[in-house]
């Protein structure tokens, strides 16, 4: 057994320490849960407990386990794929259009009040007059013109869908009426 005045140097994962002076390996004494003292245990030279034995790691097996983490090509781990700039689904396209419309609506200055055509009402002297004389028509400038065309086109498509839906519902109600089913007063109005 090691003496009390020697200093242990390294502790392994199994708890075995090596006496720095003598080089003996031992498990130090400890106190049990009930308060009794566990004595110091000497470890035979050459013995390695299972906790201290390193597992053999095959390079190919390790590479196979980590294949998805590294990115696939050695040396190209820092590169990233470019993210798609356009939304892919119809819903995401619709949400993107909504976001753009909100940004345009917020584009007016804080103190200004936007009118129905998006112009600042406080800047117009005669609110019934348009911003330019009727004979003076200038071609639209900048990126706002294509965006306005897209918005108008989207609104037309939306109205067309709504009208088609109402017509379909009216036809369905008409068919029900022809078959003799009882309709509600609201349905008869349609």
C-alpha positions as CSV (number, residue, x, y, z in Angstrom):
1,X,0.0,0.0,0.0
2,X,1.1,3.5,-0.7
3,X,1.9,5.8,2.2
4,X,-0.2,8.8,3.1
5,X,2.5,11.4,2.4
6,X,3.0,10.6,-1.3
7,X,1.2,12.6,-3.9
8,X,-0.8,10.8,-6.6
9,X,-0.2,12.0,-10.1
10,X,-2.7,10.8,-12.7
11,X,-6.1,9.3,-12.3
12,X,-7.6,7.0,-15.0
13,X,-11.2,6.8,-15.9
14,X,-11.6,3.7,-13.7
15,X,-10.2,5.6,-10.7
16,X,-6.8,4.0,-10.5
17,X,-4.0,6.4,-9.5
18,X,-0.3,6.1,-9.8
19,X,2.0,7.0,-6.9
20,X,4.5,9.5,-8.2
21,X,7.3,8.4,-5.9
22,X,7.0,4.6,-6.1
23,X,5.2,4.1,-9.4
24,X,2.7,1.7,-7.8
25,X,-0.9,1.8,-9.1
26,X,-3.8,1.7,-6.6
27,X,-7.4,2.6,-6.1
28,X,-7.5,5.2,-3.3
29,X,-9.5,4.8,-0.1
30,X,-13.0,6.2,0.0
31,X,-16.0,6.5,2.3
32,X,-19.1,4.4,1.7
33,X,-22.6,5.8,1.9
34,X,-23.1,4.3,5.4
35,X,-20.0,6.2,6.6
36,X,-17.6,3.3,6.8
37,X,-14.2,3.7,5.2
38,X,-13.2,1.6,2.1
39,X,-9.6,0.6,2.2
40,X,-7.0,1.4,-0.5
41,X,-6.7,-1.4,-3.1
42,X,-3.4,-2.1,-4.8
43,X,-3.6,-2.9,-8.6
44,X,-1.2,-5.5,-10.1
45,X,1.3,-4.3,-12.6
46,X,0.1,-4.7,-16.2
47,X,-3.6,-5.0,-15.3
48,X,-5.9,-2.7,-17.3
49,X,-9.5,-2.6,-16.2
50,X,-12.2,-2.7,-18.9
51,X,-13.0,1.0,-18.4
52,X,-9.5,2.0,-19.3
53,X,-9.2,-0.2,-22.4
54,X,-9.5,1.9,-25.6
55,X,-11.8,0.4,-28.2
56,X,-10.2,-0.4,-31.6
57,X,-11.6,2.0,-34.1
58,X,-11.3,1.1,-37.8
59,X,-10.7,4.1,-40.0
60,X,-13.2,3.0,-42.6
61,X,-15.9,2.3,-40.0
62,X,-15.4,5.7,-38.4
63,X,-15.5,7.4,-41.8
64,X,-18.7,5.6,-42.7
65,X,-20.3,6.6,-39.4
66,X,-19.4,10.3,-39.9
67,X,-20.1,10.4,-43.7
68,X,-23.2,12.7,-43.4
69,X,-21.6,15.2,-40.9
70,X,-18.6,16.2,-43.0
71,X,-20.3,17.1,-46.3
72,X,-19.0,14.2,-48.4
73,X,-16.0,15.8,-50.1
74,X,-12.8,15.9,-48.1
75,X,-11.4,19.4,-47.9
76,X,-14.7,21.0,-49.0
77,X,-16.3,21.1,-45.6
78,X,-16.4,24.9,-45.3
79,X,-18.4,25.3,-48.5
80,X,-22.2,25.6,-48.4
81,X,-24.7,25.1,-51.0
82,X,-26.4,28.4,-52.2
83,X,-29.8,28.7,-50.8
84,X,-32.7,29.0,-53.3
85,X,-33.8,32.6,-53.7
86,X,-37.3,32.0,-55.0
87,X,-40.0,30.4,-52.8
88,X,-41.0,27.0,-54.3
89,X,-44.6,26.5,-53.4
90,X,-47.7,28.5,-54.3
91,X,-48.4,29.4,-50.7
92,X,-44.9,30.7,-50.2
93,X,-45.2,32.8,-53.4
94,X,-48.5,34.2,-52.1
95,X,-46.9,35.0,-48.8
96,X,-44.0,36.7,-50.5
97,X,-46.4,38.9,-52.5
98,X,-48.2,39.9,-49.2
99,X,-44.8,40.8,-47.6
100,X,-44.0,43.0,-50.6
101,X,-47.4,44.7,-50.5
102,X,-46.9,45.4,-46.7
103,X,-43.4,46.9,-47.4
104,X,-44.9,49.1,-50.1
105,X,-47.6,50.2,-47.8
106,X,-45.1,51.1,-45.1
107,X,-43.0,52.9,-47.7
108,X,-44.9,56.2,-47.1
109,X,-43.4,58.6,-44.6
110,X,-44.6,58.4,-41.0
111,X,-46.3,61.7,-40.9
112,X,-47.9,61.3,-44.3
113,X,-51.3,59.8,-44.9
114,X,-51.7,57.6,-47.9
115,X,-54.7,58.0,-50.1
116,X,-56.6,55.3,-51.9
117,X,-54.2,55.5,-54.9
118,X,-51.1,55.3,-52.6
119,X,-50.3,59.0,-52.9
120,X,-49.5,61.3,-50.0
121,X,-52.7,63.3,-49.4
122,X,-51.0,66.1,-47.5
123,X,-48.9,66.9,-50.6
124,X,-51.8,67.3,-53.0
125,X,-53.4,70.8,-53.2
126,X,-56.6,69.7,-54.9
127,X,-57.4,66.2,-53.9
128,X,-59.8,65.8,-56.8
129,X,-57.2,66.6,-59.3
130,X,-54.7,64.0,-60.5
131,X,-51.0,64.5,-60.2
132,X,-50.5,65.3,-63.9
133,X,-52.7,66.9,-66.5
134,X,-54.8,64.5,-68.6
135,X,-53.0,65.2,-71.8
136,X,-49.5,64.8,-70.3
137,X,-49.0,61.0,-70.0
138,X,-45.5,59.9,-69.1
139,X,-44.4,56.3,-69.2
140,X,-44.0,54.7,-65.8
141,X,-40.5,54.8,-64.5
142,X,-38.5,52.4,-62.3
143,X,-39.4,49.0,-60.9
144,X,-42.8,50.2,-59.6
145,X,-44.5,49.9,-63.0
146,X,-43.9,46.1,-63.4
147,X,-44.9,45.5,-59.8
148,X,-48.1,47.5,-60.3
149,X,-48.9,45.4,-63.4
150,X,-48.2,42.2,-61.5
151,X,-50.5,43.4,-58.7
152,X,-53.3,44.3,-61.1
153,X,-52.9,41.0,-62.9
154,X,-53.0,39.1,-59.6
155,X,-56.2,41.1,-58.5
156,X,-57.9,40.2,-61.9
157,X,-57.0,36.5,-61.4
158,X,-58.4,36.6,-57.9
159,X,-61.6,38.3,-59.0
160,X,-62.0,35.7,-61.8
161,X,-61.6,32.8,-59.3
162,X,-64.2,34.3,-57.0
163,X,-66.6,34.8,-59.8
164,X,-66.1,31.2,-61.1
165,X,-66.7,30.0,-57.5
166,X,-69.9,31.9,-57.2
167,X,-71.1,30.7,-60.6
168,X,-70.3,27.1,-59.6
169,X,-72.2,27.5,-56.3
170,X,-75.2,29.0,-58.2
171,X,-75.2,26.1,-60.6
172,X,-75.1,23.6,-57.8
173,X,-78.0,25.4,-56.0
174,X,-79.9,25.5,-59.3
175,X,-79.4,21.7,-59.7
176,X,-80.6,21.1,-56.2
177,X,-83.6,23.2,-56.8
178,X,-84.4,21.3,-60.0
179,X,-84.0,17.9,-58.1
180,X,-86.7,19.1,-55.7
181,X,-84.5,19.7,-52.6
182,X,-85.6,22.3,-50.1
183,X,-83.4,25.4,-50.2
184,X,-82.9,28.1,-47.5
185,X,-84.1,31.6,-48.3
186,X,-80.5,32.8,-48.5
187,X,-79.8,30.1,-51.1
188,X,-82.8,31.2,-53.2
189,X,-81.5,34.7,-53.4
190,X,-78.3,33.5,-55.0
